[in-house]
Amino acid sequence: MSVRLEQQQPVLTKRQIEKILPHRENWLLIDRVLMLTKEGIVTEASIPEEMCQGHFPGNPIVPGSLLAEAMSQAVAILGSRRVFPNELSSLEFRLRGYKVIRFWGEVRPGEMITVSAKKPKPRQLKILRGNKGFDGKFEAEVHQNGKRVAWGIIVGVARIKEA
């Protein structure tokens, strides 16, 4: 799933991402979306230094839980686009869990990371009754300088907001 993209204009800016995700500063970790198709998503993210204070003082590293959160946010954007492409702002995405998650490297606070995710296989995506949302398992990765530092399978559910 490794994707290398040169500097380019974002497909979605932070302001547009805020229309999809409920997160706000400092918890909105995705800075911009570089690629978004029915098959997958590639984003850039950075973890603010203030979120890492006290995590290995003198030699701070980004907690794995924040890398997992960045993957979850990328999955939420992809999931919204994959199942209901015309209703991005009307979906509520909720994390249901992590099937598996692995870490291979360290990320320093403030460093730019690339977060990518791909659509679930058909047997891992369930459309909810009445086409009211979906439940799925998405594969996601975090890369830094072209090197994979985290990978996981994220389980999430999205439902159309009730009026």
Residue pairs with C-beta under 8 A, 6 or more apart in sequence:
1 40
1 116
1 118
1 139
1 141
2 116
2 141
2 143
2 146
2 148
3 35
3 40
3 42
3 114
3 116
4 146
5 34
5 35
5 42
5 114
8 34
10 32
10 33
10 34
11 32
11 33
11 34
11 35
11 36
12 20
12 32
12 33
12 36
12 77
13 32
14 28
14 30
14 31
14 32
16 33
17 28
17 30
17 32
17 33
17 77
18 24
18 28
19 88
19 89
20 76
20 77
20 80
20 88
20 89
20 91
21 28
21 30
21 73
21 76
21 77
21 93
22 92
23 29
23 73
26 48
26 50
26 51
27 69
28 73
29 45
29 46
29 47
29 66
29 69
29 70
29 73
30 43
30 44
30 45
30 70
30 73
30 74
30 77
30 115
31 43
31 44
31 45
31 46
31 112
32 43
32 44
33 41
33 42
33 43
33 77
34 42
34 43
34 44
34 114
35 41
35 42
36 42
36 77
36 78
36 81
38 81
38 82
38 85
38 119
39 118
39 119
40 78
40 116
40 117
40 118
40 119
41 74
41 77
41 78
41 81
41 116
41 117
41 118
42 114
42 115
42 116
43 73
43 74
43 77
43 114
43 115
43 116
44 112
44 113
44 114
44 115
45 70
45 73
45 74
45 112
45 113
45 114
45 115
46 110
46 111
46 112
46 113
47 62
47 66
47 67
47 70
47 107
47 109
47 110
47 111
47 113
48 109
48 110
49 60
49 109
49 110
51 62
51 66
51 109
52 60
52 61
52 62
52 63
52 66
52 109
53 60
55 61
55 62
55 63
60 108
60 109
61 106
61 107
61 108
61 109
62 106
62 107
62 108
62 109
62 111
64 101
64 103
64 150
67 103
67 107
67 113
67 142
67 149
67 150
68 98
68 101
68 150
68 152
68 154
70 113
70 115
70 142
71 115
71 117
71 140
71 141
71 142
71 150
71 152
71 154
72 95
72 140
72 154
72 156
73 115
74 115
74 116
74 117
74 140
75 93
75 117
75 138
75 140
75 154
75 156
76 93
76 156
76 158
78 117
78 118
78 119
78 138
79 91
79 93
79 134
79 136
79 138
79 156
79 158
80 87
80 88
80 91
80 93
80 158
81 88
82 119
82 125
82 134
83 125
83 127
83 133
83 134
83 158
84 90
84 91
84 158
84 160
87 160
90 160
90 161
91 133
91 158
91 159
91 160
91 161
92 158
92 159
92 160
92 161
93 156
93 157
93 158
94 156
94 157
94 158
95 154
95 155
95 156
96 135
96 155
96 156
96 157
97 154
97 155
98 152
98 153
98 154
98 155
99 137
99 152
99 153
99 154
99 155
100 152
100 153
101 150
101 151
101 152
101 153
102 150
102 151
102 152
103 149
103 150
104 148
104 149
104 150
104 151
105 144
105 147
105 148
105 149
105 150
106 149
107 113
107 142
107 144
107 149
111 144
112 144
113 142
113 143
113 144
113 149
114 142
114 143
114 144
115 140
115 141
115 142
115 143
116 140
116 141
116 143
117 138
117 139
117 140
117 141
117 154
118 138
118 139
118 140
119 125
119 138
120 136
120 137
120 138
120 139
124 136
124 137
125 134
125 135
125 136
125 137
126 134
126 135
126 136
127 133
127 134
128 134
128 135
128 157
128 159
132 159
132 160
133 157
133 158
133 159
133 160
134 157
134 158
135 155
135 156
135 157
136 155
136 156
136 157
137 153
137 154
137 155
138 153
138 154
138 155
138 156
139 151
139 152
139 153
139 154
140 151
140 152
140 153
140 154
141 148
141 150
141 151
141 152
142 148
142 149
142 150
142 151
143 149
